[in-house]
Amino acid sequence: MEIYTVENELSDIRIDKYLISLLGISRSKVQKLIENEKVLVNEKIVKNSYIVRVDDVIKVFEYIENNDILKEDIPLDIVYEDEYLLVVNKPSGMVVHPAVGHYSNTLVNALMNHTNLSNNDVRPGIVHRIDKDTSGLLLVAKKDDVHQALSEEISKKKVNRKYIALVYGIINNDTGTIDAPIGRDLTNRKKMCVTDINSKDAVTHFKVLERLNGVTLIECTLETGRTHQIRVHMNYIGYPIVNDPVYGRRKKINDFGQMLHAKTIGFTHPITNEYMEFSKDAPKEFYDILNMFR
């Protein structure tokens, strides 16, 4: 989902013309978004003829047909695969799924070239997401019923998701829990923050793995899965993730993404009813930065 606030220079025109100008996509695509109720203005469904006003808040829910997605021959690091699902190790820097203005070179483009995926207009196959500059394991569904079952597992907090992260500062407690609701930042719509306004419950558990020179290596376990959750929570308690371009408080060390890696995922297979767990170590670039603090 993308969120836009109408500014003066683009106000007082039809919503379809506004989105064509803003997103650079075809008139037919914009009209399809609006007709399929993928566009909300101030939380309300509108028609193509709606005239946008200054400070209108417009939400665009991407509508991308599976057969519209470009299949691209991009290498994949597949950790596990059967006829129903797969677990893939996403590199840092790769967007998970196509979105408005970004339709190629994503994980879904690569997956569509590799296999059939569950039918989801926005995120075919993708049961849960991780940020572009976060590396690690993702669960992918090939069939609709499997997708639904895995989504329910996540919503019922039955999927085990563990991350490793390097944060600035020395955490003295060996373990801890951050229970703080997360919602969109009202001053910067591209960021999330801890807030009581239009927020959702968010819980992150962490334990210290190693204390280094001015930084701490931790393992985080997600109880919920909110957008940017670990990044927001660690910044909130004063230990921002190293190399985070959005929530970090210091200059980036290099062009590698934030020091956050989805290391472990465990779930019950919807078909075999077998509990499965997979782990994948962080990439070399992660350890290159980690070793700088040793």
matplotlib code that plots the C-alpha trace (Angstrom):
import matplotlib.pyplot as plt

x = [0.0, 1.2, -0.1, -0.1, -1.2, -2.5, -0.4, -1.6, 0.0, -1.9, -5.2, -8.6, -8.4, -10.1, -8.7, -7.9, -5.9, -4.1, -3.0, -1.9, 0.3, 1.6, 2.3, 3.1, 0.8, -1.9, -5.4, -6.8, -4.7, -5.7, -9.4, -9.1, -7.6, -10.5, -13.2, -11.8, -11.9, -8.1, -8.1, -9.3, -9.5, -9.7, -10.6, -13.6, -14.2, -14.4, -15.3, -13.0, -14.8, -13.8, -12.0, -9.0, -8.5, -5.4, -4.5, -6.7, -5.0, -5.0, -4.3, -3.4, -3.7, -1.7, -3.7, -1.4, -2.8, -0.6, -0.5, 0.7, 3.8, 7.0, 8.7, 12.4, 15.3, 16.9, 18.9, 17.1, 18.5, 15.8, 16.3, 13.3, 10.7, 7.9, 4.7, 2.9, 5.3, 8.9, 11.3, 13.6, 16.5, 16.0, 19.2, 19.4, 18.5, 15.7, 12.1, 9.7, 6.9, 5.9, 4.3, 3.2, 6.2, 8.3, 7.2, 10.4, 13.5, 11.5, 11.5, 8.0, 9.3, 12.0, 9.5, 7.0, 9.8, 10.6, 7.2, 3.4, 2.3, -0.9, -3.2, -3.0, -3.5, -1.0, 1.5, 1.3, 2.8, 3.9, 2.6, 4.6, 7.1, 10.5, 11.9, 13.9, 17.2, 16.6, 17.9, 16.7, 14.0, 10.5, 7.7, 6.1, 2.8, 2.2, -1.5, -4.4, -5.5, -1.9, -1.5, -4.7, -3.6, -0.1, -1.6, -3.9, -0.8, 0.9, -2.2, -2.6, 1.1, 2.0, 4.9, 8.4, 10.3, 13.7, 16.0, 19.6, 20.3, 23.3, 22.3, 24.2, 24.8, 25.5, 22.3, 23.0, 20.0, 20.5, 16.8, 13.9, 10.4, 9.2, 5.4, 4.5, 1.9, 3.1, 1.3, 2.2, 4.3, 2.0, 4.9, 6.5, 4.1, 6.9, 7.9, 6.3, 6.5, 5.4, 2.1, -1.4, -3.0, -4.3, -1.9, -1.7, -0.3, 3.3, 5.5, 9.2, 11.3, 15.1, 18.1, 21.8, 24.1, 27.3, 28.5, 31.1, 32.8, 29.8, 27.3, 25.3, 24.4, 20.9, 18.4, 14.8, 11.7, 8.5, 5.2, 3.5, 4.6, 4.1, 5.8, 9.4, 8.6, 12.1, 13.6, 11.0, 11.1, 14.9, 15.0, 12.2, 14.2, 17.4, 19.3, 18.8, 19.9, 23.3, 23.2, 19.5, 18.9, 15.4, 15.5, 19.3, 20.8, 24.2, 25.7, 25.5, 28.8, 28.3, 25.6, 24.7, 21.2, 20.3, 22.0, 18.9, 18.6, 15.6, 17.5, 14.9, 11.4, 9.4, 5.8, 3.5, 3.1, -0.6, -0.7, 1.6, 0.9, 4.6, 6.5, 9.3, 12.0, 14.8, 17.7, 20.1, 23.1, 23.4, 25.3, 29.0, 28.4, 26.6, 29.7, 32.0, 30.3, 30.0, 33.8, 34.5, 33.3, 35.2]
y = [0.0, 3.5, 6.6, 10.1, 13.5, 15.9, 19.1, 22.4, 22.0, 18.8, 19.7, 20.4, 17.8, 14.4, 11.5, 9.5, 12.4, 12.9, 9.3, 9.2, 12.3, 11.0, 7.3, 7.5, 4.6, 4.2, 5.6, 2.1, 0.9, 3.8, 3.3, -0.4, 0.5, 2.8, 0.5, -2.4, -0.2, -0.3, 3.5, 5.2, 8.9, 9.8, 6.2, 6.3, 4.6, 7.2, 7.3, 8.4, 11.8, 12.6, 16.0, 15.8, 18.6, 19.8, 17.5, 14.6, 11.4, 8.9, 5.2, 3.1, -0.7, -2.2, -4.2, -6.4, -9.5, -12.6, -12.7, -9.0, -9.8, -10.1, -13.4, -12.8, -15.2, -14.1, -16.5, -17.8, -19.3, -21.9, -23.5, -25.9, -26.7, -29.2, -29.1, -26.9, -24.3, -23.2, -21.3, -18.8, -16.8, -13.2, -11.1, -7.6, -5.0, -7.0, -5.9, -8.7, -8.0, -5.6, -2.3, 0.9, 2.2, -0.9, -3.8, -5.7, -7.2, -8.3, -11.6, -12.4, -11.7, -14.4, -16.8, -16.5, -17.6, -20.6, -22.0, -21.5, -19.4, -19.0, -16.5, -13.2, -10.0, -8.0, -10.5, -13.9, -16.6, -14.2, -15.2, -12.6, -9.9, -8.5, -5.1, -4.6, -4.1, -7.0, -10.3, -13.8, -16.4, -16.0, -18.5, -18.8, -20.6, -22.4, -23.1, -21.0, -23.2, -23.5, -19.7, -19.3, -22.0, -20.4, -16.9, -18.2, -19.8, -16.4, -14.6, -17.1, -16.5, -20.1, -19.4, -19.1, -16.2, -15.3, -12.5, -11.4, -7.7, -5.5, -2.4, 0.6, 0.7, -1.9, -3.6, -4.6, -6.9, -10.4, -10.6, -8.3, -7.7, -4.6, -4.4, -1.1, -0.4, 0.6, 2.9, 5.3, 8.3, 11.4, 13.7, 11.2, 8.9, 6.6, 5.8, 3.9, 4.8, 3.7, 5.5, 5.1, 6.7, 4.3, 1.7, -2.1, -4.1, -5.1, -7.4, -8.1, -10.4, -10.1, -11.7, -10.6, -12.8, -10.8, -7.4, -5.7, -2.3, 0.1, -2.3, -5.4, -8.4, -9.6, -12.3, -11.0, -13.2, -11.7, -12.3, -10.0, -8.9, -5.2, -3.1, -2.3, -3.8, -4.7, -1.5, 0.7, -1.1, -1.1, 2.6, 3.3, 1.9, 3.7, 0.9, 1.7, -0.9, -0.3, 0.9, 1.6, 4.4, 5.3, 4.7, 4.8, 7.7, 7.6, 7.8, 4.6, 2.6, 1.5, 0.7, -2.6, -2.5, -2.4, -5.1, -7.2, -10.8, -13.2, -16.2, -18.8, -19.7, -22.6, -23.6, -26.6, -27.8, -27.4, -30.6, -33.0, -31.5, -31.8, -29.1, -27.8, -25.3, -23.8, -21.5, -19.6, -17.6, -13.9, -12.9, -12.2, -8.4, -8.7, -10.3, -7.8, -5.0, -7.0, -7.7, -4.0, -3.7, -6.7]
z = [0.0, -0.9, 0.9, -0.6, 0.7, -1.9, -2.2, -3.6, -7.1, -7.8, -6.2, -7.7, -10.5, -10.9, -8.9, -12.0, -13.5, -10.2, -10.0, -13.7, -13.1, -9.7, -10.6, -14.2, -15.1, -17.8, -17.6, -17.9, -15.0, -12.8, -13.6, -12.8, -9.4, -8.6, -10.0, -7.9, -4.8, -4.5, -4.0, -0.8, -0.2, 3.5, 4.1, 1.7, -1.7, -4.5, -8.2, -11.1, -11.1, -7.5, -7.3, -5.0, -2.5, -0.6, 2.3, 1.1, 2.2, -0.7, -0.2, -3.2, -2.8, -5.7, -8.1, -10.2, -12.0, -11.8, -15.6, -15.7, -13.7, -15.7, -15.3, -14.8, -14.7, -11.5, -9.3, -6.2, -3.0, -2.2, 1.2, 0.9, -1.8, -2.4, -4.5, -2.0, -0.8, -0.6, 1.7, 0.0, 1.3, 0.0, -0.4, 1.0, -1.6, -3.3, -3.1, -2.2, -4.6, -7.4, -6.4, -8.0, -9.9, -9.3, -11.4, -12.1, -10.4, -7.4, -5.6, -7.0, -10.6, -10.0, -8.3, -11.1, -13.5, -11.3, -10.3, -10.1, -7.1, -5.1, -6.8, -5.0, -7.0, -5.0, -3.7, -5.5, -3.3, -0.6, 2.8, 4.8, 3.9, 4.9, 4.0, 0.8, 2.7, 5.2, 4.2, 5.1, 5.0, 3.5, 3.3, -0.2, -1.1, -4.4, -3.9, -2.6, 0.2, 1.4, 1.3, 3.4, 6.0, 6.4, 6.7, 9.5, 11.2, 11.3, 12.5, 15.3, 16.3, 15.5, 13.1, 14.7, 13.2, 14.5, 13.4, 14.2, 14.4, 15.2, 17.2, 18.4, 22.1, 24.8, 26.0, 29.7, 30.1, 28.6, 27.5, 27.1, 25.6, 23.8, 23.9, 22.1, 19.5, 16.0, 13.5, 10.7, 11.6, 11.1, 10.1, 7.7, 6.0, 4.8, 8.4, 11.2, 14.9, 18.3, 18.8, 20.2, 17.1, 14.5, 15.6, 16.1, 19.0, 18.4, 20.6, 20.0, 22.3, 22.2, 23.8, 23.7, 21.7, 21.9, 23.2, 21.0, 20.8, 21.2, 19.6, 20.6, 18.5, 19.4, 18.4, 18.0, 18.0, 16.6, 18.4, 15.9, 12.4, 11.9, 9.2, 10.2, 13.6, 14.8, 13.4, 15.1, 18.4, 18.8, 17.8, 20.3, 23.3, 22.2, 20.3, 16.6, 14.1, 12.5, 8.9, 9.0, 6.5, 7.9, 11.6, 12.2, 14.2, 12.6, 9.1, 7.1, 7.1, 3.5, 0.9, 2.5, 4.1, 7.7, 9.9, 10.2, 8.9, 9.1, 10.2, 11.3, 10.3, 11.8, 10.8, 10.6, 7.0, 6.1, 4.1, 6.0, 9.4, 10.1, 12.0, 9.9, 10.8, 8.7, 9.4, 7.2, 8.3, 7.5, 4.3, 4.1, 4.0, 7.4, 9.0, 7.3, 9.1, 12.4, 12.3, 12.1, 15.7, 17.0]

ax = plt.figure().add_subplot(projection="3d")
ax.plot(x, y, z, "-o")
ax.set_aspect("equal")
plt.show()
